[in-house]
């Protein structure tokens, strides 16, 4: 029996959360010389790629789970885009941002 749309979305969301958690642990909780903005932006772009791949797969499967596609496109991607935009601000240096602000975007 085929898993429900909700179960598929839950399983996929676990993968996204695992990536976000890794990004938080490696680059935002432990600021070091290797935790530069480029690494964080690349981490967010990896997650963006995961979203894009999932939406592509949903459409290839004839969009039998439209709610998941809408959630990705209307909720997840806008938050991710905002995070990348904030990190790419010319005047922002990640080491100068407080810990709460560093993780607030990623935890959204």
Secondary structure per residue as TSV (DSSP state, phi and psi in degrees):
chain	resnum	aa	ss	phi	psi
A	1	X	-	360.0	136.5
A	2	X	-	-71.4	132.7
A	3	X	-	-62.7	152.2
A	4	X	-	-68.9	163.7
A	5	X	H	-58.0	-40.1
A	6	X	H	-63.3	-40.2
A	7	X	H	-69.1	-38.6
A	8	X	H	-64.3	-43.2
A	9	X	H	-64.7	-41.4
A	10	X	H	-59.8	-46.1
A	11	X	H	-63.3	-41.9
A	12	X	H	-67.7	-40.4
A	13	X	H	-63.4	-34.1
A	14	X	H	-59.6	-38.2
A	15	X	H	-65.2	-42.8
A	16	X	H	-62.2	-45.4
A	17	X	H	-64.2	-34.7
A	18	X	H	-62.4	-42.7
A	19	X	H	-66.2	-43.2
A	20	X	H	-62.9	-43.6
A	21	X	H	-61.5	-42.7
A	22	X	H	-62.5	-42.4
A	23	X	H	-61.7	-44.3
A	24	X	I	-61.9	-47.4
A	25	X	I	-66.4	-43.9
A	26	X	I	-81.4	-31.4
A	27	X	I	-125.5	-18.0
A	28	X	I	-111.0	-35.2
A	29	X	S	-78.7	-31.9
A	30	X	S	-119.1	78.6
A	31	X	-	-67.0	126.8
A	32	X	-	-147.1	-176.5
A	33	X	T	-61.3	-28.1
A	34	X	T	-87.8	-4.8
A	35	X	-	-97.7	56.2
A	36	X	-	-84.6	170.5
A	37	X	H	-61.1	-34.9
A	38	X	H	-60.9	-42.7
A	39	X	H	-63.0	-40.7
A	40	X	H	-68.1	-44.7
A	41	X	H	-61.0	-42.5
A	42	X	H	-62.3	-36.3
A	43	X	H	-63.4	-43.3
A	44	X	H	-65.1	-37.9
A	45	X	H	-67.5	-31.5
A	46	X	H	-63.2	-42.1
A	47	X	H	-65.4	-40.3
A	48	X	H	-57.2	-41.9
A	49	X	H	-62.7	-37.6
A	50	X	H	-63.7	-42.5
A	51	X	H	-61.7	-48.2
A	52	X	H	-59.8	-43.2
A	53	X	H	-63.5	-40.6
A	54	X	H	-67.4	-43.5
A	55	X	H	-62.7	-42.0
A	56	X	H	-58.1	-46.3
A	57	X	H	-62.6	-41.1
A	58	X	H	-61.1	-41.5
A	59	X	H	-70.9	-36.1
A	60	X	H	-65.2	-29.0
A	61	X	T	-86.0	18.1
A	62	X	T	66.2	28.6
A	63	X	T	50.8	48.3
A	64	X	T	-72.3	-14.5
A	65	X	T	-123.1	70.8
A	66	X	H	-66.1	-28.5
A	67	X	H	-63.3	-38.9
A	68	X	H	-64.8	-43.3
A	69	X	H	-61.2	-43.0
A	70	X	H	-64.2	-40.9
A	71	X	H	-61.3	-45.5
A	72	X	I	-62.7	-49.6
A	73	X	I	-72.2	-35.5
A	74	X	I	-101.2	-17.8
A	75	X	I	-116.0	-56.0
A	76	X	I	-70.3	-49.9
A	77	X	H	-63.5	-43.2
A	78	X	H	-60.5	-38.4
A	79	X	H	-66.3	-44.2
A	80	X	H	-62.3	-42.8
A	81	X	H	-60.7	-42.4
A	82	X	H	-62.4	-41.9
A	83	X	H	-61.3	-46.6
A	84	X	H	-63.3	-43.5
A	85	X	H	-59.4	-43.0
A	86	X	H	-62.9	-42.5
A	87	X	H	-70.8	-25.3
A	88	X	T	-90.1	0.4
A	89	X	-	-58.6	128.8
A	90	X	T	-57.0	-38.8
A	91	X	T	-83.6	-8.0
A	92	X	-	-86.5	131.8
A	93	X	-	-120.6	124.1
A	94	X	G	-57.8	-35.0
A	95	X	G	-71.7	-16.5
A	96	X	G	-90.6	-5.7
A	97	X	S	-93.1	137.0
A	98	X	-	-62.1	154.6
A	99	X	H	-56.1	-42.4
A	100	X	H	-62.0	-43.8
A	101	X	H	-68.1	-33.7
A	102	X	H	-61.5	-40.7
A	103	X	H	-96.1	-12.5
A	104	X	H	-61.9	-40.5
A	105	X	H	-67.0	-47.0
A	106	X	H	-65.8	-28.8
A	107	X	H	-84.7	-10.6
A	108	X	-	-65.6	360.0
